[in-house]
Amino acid sequence: MSDGGGLEGPKRKKMKHDEEIDVAPLIDCTFILLMYFIVLQAMTPRMDANVPAAEHGTAMKQESASVITIKNNPDTQQTSIIYGDDKRGEGTVAGVTTFVEDGLRKQKNNVIIMADREVPHGIVQQVLKAAAKVEGVKLGIAVQDKKK
């Protein structure tokens, strides 16, 4: 569609059917980028989240709830799970379901999880899953009152 002015764009060289595109450099670049992101992710420091104060919600009474306390010893980095008051002693994640069932028999339909800030979230999730296996209980996580 030339109007005779001679302003045609550069013509493309037609590829022959026997020519192939070399994908080896593309694969190399992909692996270099992959390694870069893996190393970058490993070097990123993990920061503990500063849990916000509660703004909304209703409080559960401790008298009508089974309380599970999860503490982290900063010296040994060991996590301990305490059922109810300290008289029962330490327990395990496997024993949480039995503790909640005992509380349900005593008309304690609520379960309150109290965890230190230093406790890894994965352990809190394991305790929540073990407590959720018991039907008919309401789960709650203890938070601080909002500072005014």
C-alpha positions in Angstrom: 0.0 0.0 0.0 2.5 2.5 -1.1 1.4 5.7 -2.5 4.7 6.0 -4.4 6.4 8.2 -1.9 8.9 5.6 -1.0 8.2 5.7 2.7 7.8 2.0 3.3 9.0 0.5 6.6 11.8 -2.0 6.7 10.8 -5.4 5.3 11.0 -8.3 7.6 13.2 -11.2 6.8 11.0 -14.3 6.4 12.1 -17.2 8.6 12.7 -20.4 6.9 10.9 -23.4 8.2 14.2 -25.2 9.1 15.3 -22.3 11.5 14.7 -22.8 15.2 14.7 -20.4 18.1 17.4 -21.3 20.7 15.7 -21.4 24.1 18.7 -22.2 26.2 19.5 -18.6 27.1 15.8 -18.1 28.1 16.0 -21.1 30.4 19.3 -19.8 31.9 17.7 -16.5 32.6 14.7 -18.1 34.2 16.9 -20.2 36.6 19.0 -17.2 37.5 15.8 -15.2 38.4 14.5 -18.2 40.3 17.7 -18.5 42.3 17.7 -14.7 43.0 14.2 -14.8 44.5 14.9 -17.9 46.6 18.0 -16.3 48.1 16.2 -13.0 48.6 13.4 -14.7 50.4 15.8 -16.6 52.7 17.6 -13.4 53.6 14.5 -11.5 54.5 14.2 -11.2 58.3 11.0 -12.5 59.8 9.5 -9.9 62.1 7.1 -10.7 64.9 3.8 -9.0 64.3 2.6 -6.5 66.9 -0.9 -7.8 67.5 -3.4 -4.9 67.4 -5.7 -4.3 70.3 -9.3 -5.3 70.1 -11.6 -2.7 68.8 -14.8 -4.6 68.6 -16.3 -7.8 70.0 -17.7 -9.1 73.2 -15.8 -10.6 76.1 -16.1 -14.1 77.3 -16.2 -14.8 81.0 -13.3 -16.9 82.3 -15.6 -18.7 84.7 -17.6 -20.2 81.9 -14.7 -21.1 79.7 -11.9 -23.6 79.4 -8.7 -21.5 79.3 -5.6 -22.8 77.5 -2.4 -20.8 78.0 0.5 -21.1 75.6 3.8 -19.7 76.9 7.2 -19.4 75.3 10.3 -19.6 77.5 12.7 -17.0 76.0 15.8 -18.7 77.4 15.2 -22.2 76.0 12.8 -21.3 73.2 10.5 -24.1 74.4 6.8 -23.7 74.2 4.6 -24.9 77.0 0.8 -25.5 77.0 -1.0 -25.0 80.3 -4.6 -26.3 80.7 -6.8 -24.1 83.0 -5.0 -23.0 86.1 -1.4 -24.0 86.8 -2.5 -26.9 89.0 -3.0 -29.3 86.1 0.5 -28.7 84.8 1.8 -28.6 81.3 0.2 -30.5 78.5 0.6 -31.3 74.8 -1.4 -30.4 71.7 -2.7 -34.0 71.6 -4.3 -33.5 75.1 -6.1 -30.3 74.2 -9.1 -32.1 72.8 -9.5 -34.1 76.0 -9.3 -31.0 78.1 -11.9 -29.2 76.0 -14.2 -32.3 76.3 -13.8 -32.3 80.0 -14.7 -28.6 80.1 -17.8 -29.2 78.0 -19.0 -31.8 80.5 -18.7 -29.1 83.1 -20.9 -26.7 81.1 -18.0 -24.7 79.9 -19.0 -24.1 76.2 -16.3 -21.5 75.5 -12.6 -22.1 74.9 -10.2 -19.2 75.4 -6.7 -19.4 74.0 -4.2 -17.1 75.7 -0.8 -17.0 73.8 2.3 -15.0 74.5 3.4 -12.8 71.6 6.6 -14.8 71.2 4.8 -18.1 70.6 5.0 -19.2 66.9 1.7 -18.9 65.2 1.9 -22.5 64.0 1.6 -23.8 67.5 -1.4 -21.6 68.2 -3.0 -23.0 65.0 -2.4 -26.6 66.1 -4.0 -25.8 69.5 -7.0 -24.2 67.8 -7.5 -27.2 65.4 -7.3 -29.6 68.3 -9.9 -27.6 70.3 -12.2 -27.3 67.2 -12.5 -31.0 67.0 -15.0 -30.9 69.8 -18.4 -30.0 68.6 -20.5 -27.5 70.5 -17.8 -25.1 71.7 -17.0 -21.5 70.8 -13.4 -20.6 70.3 -11.9 -17.3 71.3 -8.4 -15.8 71.3 -7.5 -13.5 74.2 -6.5 -10.0 73.2 -5.6 -6.8 75.1 -8.2 -4.1 75.6 -7.8 -1.1 73.3 -5.8 1.6 74.9 -7.6 4.9 75.0 
